[in-house]
Amino acid sequence: MNTLNPFPLPEPENRSVSPLAVLSGEFIHIIHPNGKVEMTTTQNIEKNPTKYNLETCVVWGRFEEF
C-alpha cells in the first residue's frame, strides 16, 4: 500500500510552498505550510479579497459551488 507524505507539507520553512485552500460549499479552509488553519466564507472573501488571497493558494474543491 502506498502512503502519502504527512501533512503539513514537508519543509515548512520553504517559502515557495503554497497554502492549500479547500472549498467546501460556503466555507473555505486555508491550510498554511506551517500548519496554521483558517476558515472563512465566500462572503468574507468578497468583502475583503486582500485578506484571504486565494491566488497564492493551491485550490482543492469544485469551483462551480464557489
Salt bridges, closest charged atoms under 4 A:
GLU38 OE2 - HIS32 NE2 2.69
GLU64 OE1 - ARG62 NE 3.33
